């Protein structure tokens, strides 16, 4: 009955970049939500006492802890960058399709650079 | 609407505004904390404790904690209502969300004060 053409060639359909930016914003937000207890625990340990602080600093030398903190920091940095773009869009910037696409590219590049710098900084 | 009973403000527009106010506060807080960590490396316990317990930092931390609760309530509520369709699943997830946020808020208060 429905004669509309169907394109299910999975190799040719893909999300446009702004859609990817948007879904990553959502995913990074959920990651940060689940990271809240970890961050609160670290904050509590770091402020509890001098020995608590230096024990945490010592823990940060392990590769696992560094990866966890880098992961959380990456989600946070991405979320902030995509959030700033979102606020700028709310304020009326990037009105055209071309500007939307360009701002997606720029915010993705900024986020990747910040995540890499964070990685270098942690190690 | 029943569907919105567990949302923060029960108003889409108010949620939208709250989400942006809390976003700006959280963004500034992240910036200040990262700025401190970058300029104070390696960090000592005394430096960290002194910085965190200045009056202005305590107020800023409380503002950020409140914003974190507001921001994640609205954000996670939206994600739950988008992806969890069966009513009992959705309602349970939202009740868990609110209980979790209450826990984070109380825990955060204890740390900051």
gemmi code that builds the backbone of each chain (N, CA, C; Angstrom):
import gemmi

chains = {
    "A": [
        ("UNK", (0.839, -1.198, 0.000), (0.000, 0.000, 0.000), (0.876, 1.250, 0.000)),
        ("UNK", (1.848, 1.242, 0.858), (2.718, 2.413, 0.948), (3.848, 2.293, -0.070)),
        ("UNK", (3.805, 3.169, -1.079), (4.787, 3.046, -2.156), (5.979, 3.996, -1.984)),
        ("UNK", (6.077, 4.620, -0.818), (7.183, 5.555, -0.663), (8.502, 4.800, -0.687)),
        ("UNK", (9.524, 5.389, -1.278), (10.808, 4.678, -1.327), (11.383, 4.514, 0.086)),
        ("UNK", (12.025, 3.389, 0.284), (12.620, 3.133, 1.593), (14.137, 3.058, 1.424)),
        ("UNK", (14.832, 3.796, 2.222), (16.294, 3.727, 2.177), (16.792, 3.149, 3.487)),
        ("UNK", (17.139, 1.871, 3.437), (17.693, 1.284, 4.655), (19.138, 0.865, 4.433)),
        ("UNK", (19.790, 1.553, 3.483), (21.202, 1.260, 3.248), (21.994, 1.846, 4.412)),
        ("UNK", (22.305, 0.981, 5.359), (22.894, 1.473, 6.613), (24.270, 2.099, 6.426)),
        ("UNK", (24.886, 1.798, 5.263), (26.208, 2.395, 5.045), (26.087, 3.820, 4.513)),
        ("UNK", (24.895, 4.185, 4.020), (24.773, 5.547, 3.465), (23.998, 6.492, 4.383)),
        ("UNK", (23.175, 5.946, 5.316), (22.482, 6.876, 6.211), (23.354, 7.108, 7.446)),
        ("UNK", (23.430, 8.315, 7.864), (24.114, 8.579, 9.127), (23.555, 9.845, 9.724)),
        ("UNK", (23.753, 9.989, 11.037), (23.285, 11.194, 11.709), (24.082, 12.398, 11.240)),
        ("UNK", (23.437, 13.559, 11.062), (24.225, 14.774, 10.830), (24.990, 15.132, 12.106)),
        ("UNK", (26.102, 15.834, 11.947), (26.962, 16.168, 13.098), (26.210, 16.843, 14.259)),
        ("UNK", (25.321, 17.821, 13.976), (24.603, 18.443, 15.104), (23.812, 17.425, 15.931)),
        ("UNK", (23.299, 16.360, 15.281), (22.559, 15.333, 16.016), (23.507, 14.533, 16.905)),
        ("UNK", (24.713, 14.285, 16.397), (25.713, 13.545, 17.189), (26.140, 14.379, 18.397)),
        ("UNK", (26.356, 15.685, 18.165), (26.705, 16.601, 19.260), (25.627, 16.543, 20.333)),
        ("UNK", (24.368, 16.520, 19.888), (23.235, 16.543, 20.807), (23.146, 15.257, 21.633)),
        ("UNK", (23.300, 14.099, 20.980), (23.162, 12.841, 21.719), (24.356, 12.651, 22.659)),
        ("UNK", (25.537, 13.137, 22.245), (26.709, 13.050, 23.137), (26.521, 13.951, 24.358)),
        ("UNK", (25.848, 15.080, 24.155), (25.569, 15.992, 25.273), (24.727, 15.265, 26.322)),
        ("UNK", (23.742, 14.518, 25.814), (22.852, 13.752, 26.668), (23.617, 12.618, 27.381)),
        ("UNK", (24.394, 11.870, 26.606), (25.139, 10.742, 27.188), (26.127, 11.244, 28.239)),
        ("UNK", (26.844, 12.338, 27.914), (27.826, 12.859, 28.877), (27.123, 13.342, 30.139)),
        ("UNK", (25.908, 13.885, 29.992), (25.148, 14.324, 31.153), (24.807, 13.156, 32.074)),
        ("UNK", (24.381, 12.045, 31.475), (24.036, 10.864, 32.276), (25.295, 10.304, 32.961)),
        ("UNK", (26.427, 10.301, 32.238), (27.686, 9.836, 32.841), (28.034, 10.698, 34.057)),
        ("UNK", (27.913, 12.028, 33.908), (28.232, 12.918, 35.027), (27.307, 12.639, 36.201)),
        ("UNK", (26.021, 12.388, 35.910), (25.074, 12.095, 36.995), (25.547, 10.884, 37.797)),
        ("UNK", (25.945, 9.808, 37.087), (26.394, 8.620, 37.807), (27.766, 8.823, 38.458)),
        ("UNK", (28.487, 9.858, 38.014), (29.801, 10.133, 38.611), (29.684, 10.978, 39.874)),
        ("UNK", (28.504, 11.547, 40.133), (28.343, 12.430, 41.300), (28.811, 11.756, 42.600)),
        ("UNK", (28.371, 10.494, 42.882), (28.845, 9.887, 44.133), (30.364, 9.729, 44.189)),
        ("UNK", (30.990, 9.422, 43.047), (32.453, 9.282, 43.028), (33.101, 10.630, 43.370)),
        ("UNK", (32.578, 11.701, 42.742), (33.140, 13.033, 42.977), (32.926, 13.468, 44.420)),
        ("UNK", (31.725, 13.187, 44.959), (31.453, 13.560, 46.352), (32.376, 12.794, 47.290)),
        ("UNK", (32.585, 11.501, 46.980), (33.463, 10.681, 47.808), (34.895, 11.239, 47.780)),
        ("UNK", (35.374, 11.632, 46.585), (36.724, 12.192, 46.467), (36.827, 13.518, 47.216)),
        ("UNK", (35.774, 14.349, 47.076), (35.768, 15.645, 47.755), (35.807, 15.443, 49.267)),
        ("UNK", (35.006, 14.497, 49.743), (34.938, 14.223, 51.173), (36.298, 13.735, 51.691)),
        ("UNK", (36.893, 12.789, 50.941), (38.194, 12.246, 51.361), (39.245, 13.347, 51.385)),
        ("UNK", (39.213, 14.228, 50.361), (40.251, 15.252, 50.248), (40.150, 16.294, 51.354)),
        ("UNK", (38.955, 16.470, 51.930), (38.782, 17.501, 52.951), (38.723, 16.933, 54.370)),
        ("UNK", (38.652, 15.585, 54.480), (38.445, 14.979, 55.797), (39.629, 15.231, 56.731)),
        ("UNK", (40.832, 14.986, 56.233), (42.031, 15.166, 57.056), (43.240, 15.156, 56.134)),
        ("UNK", (44.385, 15.538, 56.682), (45.600, 15.533, 55.867), (45.880, 14.122, 55.362)),
        ("UNK", (45.676, 13.116, 56.219), (45.984, 11.752, 55.777), (44.985, 11.300, 54.707)),
        ("UNK", (43.710, 11.725, 54.853), (42.721, 11.408, 53.827), (43.110, 12.022, 52.494)),
        ("UNK", (43.567, 13.276, 52.538), (43.979, 13.989, 51.323), (45.141, 13.289, 50.631)),
        ("UNK", (46.180, 12.921, 51.422), (47.366, 12.328, 50.799), (47.121, 10.879, 50.386)),
        ("UNK", (46.185, 10.190, 51.091), (45.805, 8.846, 50.640), (45.156, 8.938, 49.258)),
        ("UNK", (44.274, 9.951, 49.087), (43.608, 10.143, 47.795), (44.631, 10.485, 46.709)),
        ("UNK", (45.590, 11.370, 47.063), (46.643, 11.722, 46.097), (47.418, 10.470, 45.682)),
        ("UNK", (47.655, 9.597, 46.677), (48.373, 8.354, 46.398), (47.538, 7.456, 45.479)),
        ("UNK", (46.215, 7.378, 45.763), (45.297, 6.582, 44.924), (45.340, 7.066, 43.476)),
        ("UNK", (45.493, 8.403, 43.314), (45.484, 8.990, 41.975), (46.684, 8.558, 41.142)),
        ("UNK", (47.659, 7.906, 41.786), (48.810, 7.432, 41.020), (48.495, 6.140, 40.281)),
        ("UNK", (47.419, 5.453, 40.685), (47.096, 4.201, 39.994), (46.460, 4.509, 38.643)),
        ("UNK", (46.748, 3.629, 37.684), (46.259, 3.825, 36.321), (44.729, 3.801, 36.282)),
        ("UNK", (44.117, 2.902, 37.065), (42.651, 2.792, 37.073), (42.006, 4.104, 37.508)),
        ("UNK", (42.517, 4.667, 38.625), (41.941, 5.917, 39.132), (42.112, 7.038, 38.116)),
        ("UNK", (43.303, 7.068, 37.481), (43.542, 8.122, 36.478), (42.563, 8.016, 35.327)),
        ("UNK", (42.295, 6.767, 34.904), (41.350, 6.565, 33.810), (39.946, 6.999, 34.207)),
        ("UNK", (39.552, 6.646, 35.442), (38.213, 7.017, 35.921), (38.075, 8.537, 35.956)),
        ("UNK", (39.075, 9.203, 36.551), (39.015, 10.663, 36.668), (39.067, 11.321, 35.292)),
        ("UNK", (39.901, 10.779, 34.405), (39.979, 11.332, 33.044), (38.643, 11.150, 32.325)),
        ("UNK", (38.027, 9.985, 32.522), (36.722, 9.716, 31.911), (35.672, 10.712, 32.386)),
        ("UNK", (35.616, 10.909, 33.702), (34.632, 11.842, 34.263), (34.912, 13.258, 33.759)),
        ("UNK", (36.201, 13.632, 33.776), (36.593, 14.972, 33.342), (36.254, 15.176, 31.862)),
        ("UNK", (36.449, 14.132, 31.054), (36.123, 14.226, 29.627), (34.640, 14.477, 29.432)),
        ("UNK", (33.802, 13.701, 30.143), (32.350, 13.889, 30.039), (31.985, 15.317, 30.452)),
        ("UNK", (32.618, 15.785, 31.533), (32.324, 17.120, 32.060), (32.743, 18.203, 31.063)),
        ("UNK", (33.961, 18.088, 30.529), (34.449, 19.101, 29.586), (33.569, 19.132, 28.344)),
        ("UNK", (33.247, 17.931, 27.819), (32.387, 17.885, 26.643), (31.032, 18.532, 26.935)),
        ("UNK", (30.462, 18.170, 28.092), (29.130, 18.659, 28.459), (29.120, 20.189, 28.564)),
        ("UNK", (30.199, 20.743, 29.131), (30.283, 22.207, 29.284), (30.404, 22.879, 27.909)),
        ("UNK", (31.274, 22.328, 27.047), (31.459, 22.940, 25.726), (30.158, 22.879, 24.924)),
        ("UNK", (29.530, 21.700, 24.880), (28.270, 21.567, 24.138), (27.189, 22.436, 24.784)),
        ("UNK", (27.270, 22.585, 26.124), (26.296, 23.416, 26.833), (26.441, 24.883, 26.471)),
        ("UNK", (27.693, 25.343, 26.363), (27.929, 26.747, 25.984), (27.372, 26.993, 24.579)),
        ("UNK", (27.607, 26.032, 23.670), (27.060, 26.171, 22.315), (25.531, 26.246, 22.364)),
        ("UNK", (24.950, 25.405, 23.224), (23.499, 25.373, 23.361), (22.964, 26.729, 23.855)),
        ("UNK", (23.654, 27.297, 24.864), (23.234, 28.595, 25.399), (23.359, 29.684, 24.332)),
        ("UNK", (24.439, 29.606, 23.534), (24.611, 30.600, 22.459), (23.474, 30.472, 21.446)),
        ("UNK", (23.074, 29.226, 21.151), (21.958, 29.023, 20.227), (20.667, 29.595, 20.814)),
        ("UNK", (20.474, 29.396, 22.118), (19.289, 29.968, 22.780), (19.294, 31.482, 22.666)),
        ("UNK", (20.503, 32.076, 22.694), (20.626, 33.526, 22.651), (20.489, 34.056, 21.223)),
        ("UNK", (20.261, 33.149, 20.270), (20.000, 33.590, 18.909), (21.172, 33.496, 17.947)),
        ("UNK", (22.302, 32.934, 18.440), (23.440, 32.772, 17.531), (23.254, 31.536, 16.646)),
        ("UNK", (24.104, 31.402, 15.642), (24.111, 30.265, 14.701), (22.725, 30.051, 14.082)),
        ("UNK", (22.176, 31.112, 13.506), (20.830, 31.032, 12.959), (20.689, 30.188, 11.705)),
        ("UNK", (21.733, 30.105, 10.881), (21.593, 29.375, 9.619), (22.083, 27.944, 9.767)),
        ("UNK", (21.697, 27.106, 8.823), (22.118, 25.703, 8.840), (23.641, 25.596, 8.772)),
        ("UNK", (24.244, 26.454, 7.923), (25.698, 26.417, 7.789), (26.363, 26.768, 9.115)),
        ("UNK", (25.828, 27.769, 9.817), (26.411, 28.200, 11.089), (26.242, 27.109, 12.150)),
        ("UNK", (25.085, 26.425, 12.121), (24.837, 25.323, 13.058), (25.882, 24.229, 12.843)),
        ("UNK", (26.121, 23.893, 11.564), (27.085, 22.824, 11.262), (28.490, 23.235, 11.660)),
        ("UNK", (28.837, 24.487, 11.341), (30.188, 24.960, 11.665), (30.388, 24.981, 13.180)),
        ("UNK", (29.360, 25.460, 13.920), (29.505, 25.528, 15.377), (29.607, 24.120, 15.979)),
        ("UNK", (28.933, 23.134, 15.352), (29.073, 21.743, 15.817), (30.512, 21.288, 15.676)),
        ("UNK", (31.082, 21.560, 14.488), (32.466, 21.143, 14.227), (33.400, 21.798, 15.218)),
        ("UNK", (33.227, 23.129, 15.392), (34.141, 23.865, 16.266), (34.026, 23.369, 17.701)),
        ("UNK", (32.784, 23.146, 18.187), (32.681, 22.720, 19.584), (33.235, 21.309, 19.770)),
        ("UNK", (33.077, 20.453, 18.753), (33.646, 19.099, 18.861), (35.171, 19.176, 18.927)),
        ("UNK", (35.751, 20.036, 18.072), (37.214, 20.178, 18.056), (37.708, 20.738, 19.394)),
        ("UNK", (37.024, 21.781, 19.906), (37.429, 22.367, 21.193), (37.355, 21.310, 22.291)),
        ("UNK", (36.249, 20.523, 22.299), (36.082, 19.510, 23.339), (37.198, 18.464, 23.251)),
        ("UNK", (37.515, 18.010, 22.029), (38.562, 16.988, 21.876), (39.908, 17.524, 22.357)),
        ("UNK", (40.212, 18.781, 21.992), (41.484, 19.374, 22.425), (41.534, 19.447, 23.951)),
        ("UNK", (40.430, 19.898, 24.569), (40.408, 20.017, 26.029), (40.555, 18.648, 26.698)),
        ("UNK", (39.910, 17.625, 26.126), (39.991, 16.273, 26.687), (41.418, 15.744, 26.590)),
        ("UNK", (42.086, 16.025, 25.449), (43.476, 15.580, 25.290), (44.383, 16.300, 26.285)),
        ("UNK", (44.186, 17.625, 26.437), (44.989, 18.382, 27.397), (44.764, 17.835, 28.808)),
        ("UNK", (43.495, 17.524, 29.132), (43.186, 16.962, 30.453), (43.924, 15.642, 30.649)),
        ("UNK", (43.979, 14.836, 29.594), (44.680, 13.554, 29.668), (46.161, 13.754, 29.957)),
        ("UNK", (46.777, 14.682, 29.226), (48.199, 14.980, 29.434), (48.425, 15.510, 30.851)),
        ("UNK", (47.491, 16.351, 31.310), (47.609, 16.981, 32.623), (47.524, 15.925, 33.735)),
        ("UNK", (46.613, 14.945, 33.554), (46.441, 13.908, 34.575), (47.656, 12.988, 34.609)),
        ("UNK", (48.278, 12.741, 33.430), (49.448, 11.861, 33.408), (50.769, 12.617, 33.505)),
    ],
    "B": [
        ("UNK", (-0.815, 17.684, 34.046), (-0.675, 16.350, 33.436), (0.019, 15.393, 34.388)),
        ("UNK", (-0.509, 14.166, 34.453), (0.063, 13.157, 35.353), (1.514, 12.887, 35.001)),
        ("UNK", (1.811, 12.902, 33.671), (3.149, 12.562, 33.207), (4.202, 13.475, 33.816)),
        ("UNK", (3.816, 14.696, 34.173), (4.789, 15.668, 34.655), (4.841, 15.738, 36.174)),
        ("UNK", (4.105, 14.840, 36.852), (3.995, 14.933, 38.307), (5.348, 14.902, 39.007)),
        ("UNK", (6.324, 14.168, 38.428), (7.619, 14.028, 39.102), (8.692, 14.945, 38.505)),
        ("UNK", (8.282, 15.859, 37.625), (9.262, 16.816, 37.100), (9.510, 17.882, 38.163)),
        ("UNK", (10.585, 18.637, 37.990), (10.959, 19.581, 39.045), (9.909, 20.663, 39.238)),
        ("UNK", (9.517, 21.338, 38.163), (8.628, 22.489, 38.323), (7.238, 22.256, 37.727)),
        ("UNK", (7.027, 21.130, 37.046), (5.773, 20.814, 36.358), (5.438, 21.848, 35.296)),
        ("UNK", (6.407, 22.622, 34.887), (6.198, 23.570, 33.798), (7.398, 23.473, 32.869)),
        ("UNK", (7.140, 23.157, 31.604), (8.241, 23.000, 30.646), (9.072, 24.262, 30.536)),
        ("UNK", (8.401, 25.404, 30.498), (9.118, 26.667, 30.342), (9.976, 26.967, 31.576)),
        ("UNK", (9.395, 26.719, 32.773), (10.160, 26.992, 33.992), (11.356, 26.038, 34.094)),
        ("UNK", (11.125, 24.749, 33.756), (12.240, 23.787, 33.709), (13.352, 24.311, 32.798)),
        ("UNK", (12.928, 24.804, 31.638), (13.862, 25.294, 30.625), (14.716, 26.433, 31.202)),
        ("UNK", (14.073, 27.357, 31.901), (14.792, 28.498, 32.470), (15.704, 28.044, 33.622)),
        ("UNK", (15.175, 27.211, 34.507), (15.975, 26.690, 35.629), (17.211, 25.942, 35.111)),
        ("UNK", (17.022, 25.180, 34.028), (18.125, 24.402, 33.479), (19.257, 25.322, 33.036)),
        ("UNK", (18.892, 26.496, 32.498), (19.913, 27.420, 31.993), (20.578, 28.216, 33.114)),
        ("UNK", (19.803, 28.640, 34.107), (20.402, 29.358, 35.239), (21.391, 28.439, 35.958)),
        ("UNK", (20.944, 27.193, 36.241), (21.820, 26.257, 36.948), (23.037, 25.910, 36.088)),
        ("UNK", (22.854, 25.861, 34.761), (23.980, 25.542, 33.872), (25.068, 26.603, 33.976)),
        ("UNK", (24.672, 27.867, 34.007), (25.660, 28.952, 34.071), (26.423, 28.887, 35.401)),
        ("UNK", (25.693, 28.669, 36.508), (26.356, 28.577, 37.819), (27.338, 27.399, 37.829)),
        ("UNK", (26.890, 26.240, 37.334), (27.759, 25.057, 37.336), (28.972, 25.246, 36.430)),
        ("UNK", (28.752, 25.887, 35.279), (29.856, 26.137, 34.353), (30.922, 27.008, 34.998)),
        ("UNK", (30.476, 28.076, 35.688), (31.430, 28.969, 36.359), (32.158, 28.225, 37.477)),
        ("UNK", (31.422, 27.370, 38.206), (32.018, 26.630, 39.320), (33.106, 25.681, 38.816)),
        ("UNK", (32.804, 24.974, 37.731), (33.789, 24.065, 37.140), (35.031, 24.844, 36.717)),
        ("UNK", (34.800, 26.022, 36.117), (35.898, 26.871, 35.659), (36.795, 27.294, 36.827)),
        ("UNK", (36.162, 27.734, 37.923), (36.913, 28.187, 39.100), (37.719, 27.030, 39.707)),
        ("UNK", (37.070, 25.862, 39.860), (37.771, 24.715, 40.452), (38.934, 24.264, 39.571)),
        ("UNK", (38.687, 24.134, 38.250), (39.756, 23.701, 37.353), (40.889, 24.726, 37.362)),
        ("UNK", (40.519, 26.022, 37.365), (41.520, 27.082, 37.413), (42.386, 26.968, 38.654)),
        ("UNK", (41.734, 26.667, 39.789), (42.490, 26.506, 41.039), (43.443, 25.318, 40.955)),
        ("UNK", (42.931, 24.180, 40.472), (43.773, 22.975, 40.398), (44.960, 23.182, 39.458)),
        ("UNK", (44.710, 23.880, 38.337), (45.783, 24.077, 37.357), (46.864, 25.007, 37.921)),
        ("UNK", (46.437, 26.054, 38.671), (47.419, 27.008, 39.180), (48.051, 26.555, 40.498)),
        ("UNK", (47.521, 25.489, 41.119), (48.081, 25.005, 42.388), (48.490, 23.544, 42.279)),
        ("UNK", (49.424, 23.272, 41.378), (49.863, 21.892, 41.202), (51.376, 21.818, 41.455)),
        ("UNK", (51.843, 20.932, 42.345), (51.100, 19.960, 43.149), (50.408, 20.630, 44.345)),
        ("UNK", (49.223, 20.141, 44.627), (48.382, 20.744, 45.657), (48.693, 20.141, 47.024)),
        ("UNK", (48.703, 21.001, 48.057), (48.857, 20.467, 49.415), (47.502, 20.536, 50.126)),
        ("UNK", (47.396, 19.738, 51.191), (46.143, 19.677, 51.944), (45.766, 21.044, 52.509)),
        ("UNK", (46.754, 21.747, 53.090), (46.473, 23.049, 53.722), (45.953, 24.068, 52.709)),
        ("UNK", (46.588, 24.117, 51.527), (46.138, 25.029, 50.464), (44.691, 24.735, 50.084)),
        ("UNK", (44.422, 23.449, 49.876), (43.104, 23.008, 49.412), (42.032, 23.320, 50.443)),
        ("UNK", (42.322, 22.984, 51.723), (41.347, 23.206, 52.785), (41.093, 24.704, 52.970)),
        ("UNK", (42.168, 25.497, 52.943), (42.027, 26.944, 53.117), (41.174, 27.539, 51.991)),
        ("UNK", (41.442, 27.091, 50.768), (40.689, 27.603, 49.610), (39.212, 27.214, 49.702)),
        ("UNK", (38.965, 25.935, 50.019), (37.589, 25.435, 49.986), (36.737, 26.028, 51.100)),
        ("UNK", (37.380, 26.382, 52.218), (36.592, 26.862, 53.359), (36.625, 28.378, 53.540)),
        ("UNK", (37.000, 29.118, 52.500), (36.777, 30.562, 52.573), (35.264, 30.781, 52.458)),
        ("UNK", (34.778, 31.907, 53.043), (33.327, 32.151, 53.046), (32.765, 32.188, 51.634)),
        ("UNK", (33.482, 32.868, 50.725), (32.935, 33.002, 49.374), (32.890, 31.647, 48.664)),
        ("UNK", (33.909, 30.807, 48.897), (33.918, 29.486, 48.263), (32.807, 28.608, 48.836)),
        ("UNK", (32.542, 28.719, 50.150), (31.471, 27.909, 50.741), (30.120, 28.284, 50.135)),
        ("UNK", (29.895, 29.606, 49.984), (28.636, 30.053, 49.383), (28.546, 29.582, 47.935)),
        ("UNK", (29.665, 29.716, 47.201), (29.698, 29.296, 45.797), (29.449, 27.791, 45.694)),
        ("UNK", (30.055, 27.004, 46.598), (29.859, 25.552, 46.582), (28.403, 25.192, 46.864)),
        ("UNK", (27.781, 25.911, 47.811), (26.369, 25.656, 48.112), (25.492, 25.990, 46.907)),
        ("UNK", (25.812, 27.106, 46.235), (25.064, 27.461, 45.027), (25.223, 26.382, 43.955)),
        ("UNK", (26.473, 25.887, 43.817), (26.735, 24.861, 42.808), (26.026, 23.557, 43.171)),
        ("UNK", (26.001, 23.213, 44.469), (25.322, 21.981, 44.897), (23.827, 22.055, 44.582)),
        ("UNK", (23.222, 23.188, 44.919), (21.791, 23.376, 44.632), (21.550, 23.313, 43.116)),
        ("UNK", (22.441, 23.970, 42.358), (22.307, 23.966, 40.895), (22.467, 22.559, 40.334)),
        ("UNK", (23.389, 21.785, 40.942), (23.618, 20.416, 40.483), (22.350, 19.574, 40.650)),
        ("UNK", (21.678, 19.752, 41.789), (20.455, 18.992, 42.047), (19.371, 19.402, 41.044)),
        ("UNK", (19.177, 20.711, 40.883), (18.167, 21.220, 39.940), (18.470, 20.741, 38.521)),
        ("UNK", (19.744, 20.924, 38.105), (20.154, 20.624, 36.737), (20.008, 19.130, 36.433)),
        ("UNK", (20.430, 18.275, 37.388), (20.344, 16.844, 37.078), (18.918, 16.321, 37.230)),
        ("UNK", (18.137, 16.962, 38.087), (16.715, 16.561, 38.162), (16.062, 16.778, 36.786)),
        ("UNK", (16.195, 17.989, 36.249), (15.569, 18.305, 34.967), (16.151, 17.447, 33.845)),
        ("UNK", (17.495, 17.333, 33.831), (18.161, 16.596, 32.752), (17.819, 15.124, 32.750)),
        ("UNK", (17.982, 14.469, 33.902), (17.733, 13.020, 33.959), (16.238, 12.733, 33.825)),
        ("UNK", (15.388, 13.622, 34.359), (13.937, 13.453, 34.192), (13.594, 13.407, 32.703)),
        ("UNK", (14.202, 14.330, 31.922), (13.942, 14.378, 30.487), (14.391, 13.091, 29.804)),
        ("UNK", (15.585, 12.621, 30.191), (16.099, 11.384, 29.588), (15.169, 10.216, 29.926)),
        ("UNK", (14.734, 10.121, 31.191), (13.853, 9.026, 31.611), (12.521, 9.071, 30.836)),
        ("UNK", (11.925, 10.259, 30.738), (10.627, 10.330, 30.044), (10.770, 10.065, 28.548)),
        ("UNK", (11.980, 10.283, 27.991), (12.173, 10.011, 26.566), (12.341, 8.522, 26.285)),
        ("UNK", (12.986, 7.792, 27.195), (13.359, 6.417, 26.856), (12.615, 5.345, 27.637)),
        ("UNK", (12.066, 5.658, 28.803), (11.350, 4.636, 29.567), (9.852, 4.849, 29.402)),
        ("UNK", (9.221, 3.978, 28.625), (7.813, 4.181, 28.305), (6.842, 3.549, 29.304)),
        ("UNK", (7.051, 2.273, 29.732), (6.061, 1.695, 30.652), (5.976, 2.523, 31.937)),
        ("UNK", (4.753, 2.817, 32.350), (4.543, 3.755, 33.445), (5.269, 3.362, 34.732)),
        ("UNK", (5.180, 2.048, 35.114), (5.779, 1.651, 36.393), (7.302, 1.794, 36.360)),
        ("UNK", (7.899, 1.488, 35.165), (9.351, 1.621, 35.019), (9.771, 3.074, 35.140)),
        ("UNK", (9.022, 3.923, 34.409), (9.336, 5.339, 34.377), (9.175, 5.959, 35.769)),
        ("UNK", (8.063, 5.640, 36.411), (7.795, 6.218, 37.737), (8.845, 5.743, 38.735)),
        ("UNK", (9.221, 4.434, 38.679), (10.233, 3.935, 39.629), (11.556, 4.634, 39.408)),
        ("UNK", (11.935, 4.799, 38.132), (13.208, 5.458, 37.838), (13.195, 6.889, 38.369)),
        ("UNK", (12.055, 7.559, 38.218), (11.993, 8.951, 38.663), (11.997, 9.062, 40.185)),
        ("UNK", (11.347, 8.098, 40.850), (11.376, 8.094, 42.315), (12.808, 7.847, 42.804)),
        ("UNK", (13.500, 6.883, 42.135), (14.900, 6.613, 42.480), (15.763, 7.850, 42.257)),
        ("UNK", (15.503, 8.545, 41.138), (16.245, 9.768, 40.819), (16.114, 10.783, 41.951)),
        ("UNK", (14.879, 11.009, 42.392), (14.637, 12.013, 43.427), (15.281, 11.599, 44.746)),
        ("UNK", (15.173, 10.303, 45.086), (15.809, 9.813, 46.315), (17.322, 9.976, 46.232)),
        ("UNK", (17.886, 9.641, 45.064), (19.326, 9.780, 44.866), (19.769, 11.227, 45.003)),
        ("UNK", (19.003, 12.140, 44.402), (19.353, 13.556, 44.476), (19.269, 14.069, 45.909)),
        ("UNK", (18.272, 13.579, 46.666), (18.150, 13.978, 48.072), (19.389, 13.526, 48.837)),
        ("UNK", (19.847, 12.286, 48.539), (21.062, 11.761, 49.175), (22.273, 12.625, 48.816)),
        ("UNK", (22.437, 12.933, 47.512), (23.581, 13.743, 47.074), (23.548, 15.119, 47.741)),
        ("UNK", (22.346, 15.673, 47.876), (22.226, 17.006, 48.455), (22.657, 16.991, 49.925)),
        ("UNK", (22.143, 16.016, 50.685), (22.487, 15.930, 52.106), (23.986, 15.664, 52.284)),
        ("UNK", (24.519, 14.750, 51.465), (25.938, 14.401, 51.521), (26.785, 15.629, 51.186)),
        ("UNK", (26.406, 16.330, 50.129), (27.137, 17.524, 49.722), (27.137, 18.599, 50.806)),
        ("UNK", (25.984, 18.797, 51.445), (25.886, 19.788, 52.525), (26.871, 19.462, 53.637)),
        ("UNK", (26.924, 18.176, 54.009), (27.819, 17.754, 55.090), (29.279, 18.032, 54.745)),
        ("UNK", (29.619, 17.858, 53.466), (31.016, 18.074, 53.054), (31.354, 19.564, 53.045)),
        ("UNK", (30.418, 20.365, 52.512), (30.721, 21.789, 52.328), (30.755, 22.524, 53.668)),
        ("UNK", (29.803, 22.164, 54.566), (29.701, 22.945, 55.804), (30.601, 22.393, 56.925)),
    ],
}
model = gemmi.Model(1)
for chain_id, residues in chains.items():
    chain = gemmi.Chain(chain_id)
    for i, (resn, *xyz) in enumerate(residues, 1):
        res = gemmi.Residue()
        res.name, res.seqid = resn, gemmi.SeqId(i, " ")
        for name, pos in zip(("N", "CA", "C"), xyz):
            atom = gemmi.Atom()
            atom.name, atom.element = name, gemmi.Element(name[0])
            atom.pos, atom.b_iso = gemmi.Position(*pos), 0.0
            res.add_atom(atom)
        chain.add_residue(res)
    model.add_chain(chain)
structure = gemmi.Structure()
structure.add_model(model)
structure.setup_entities()
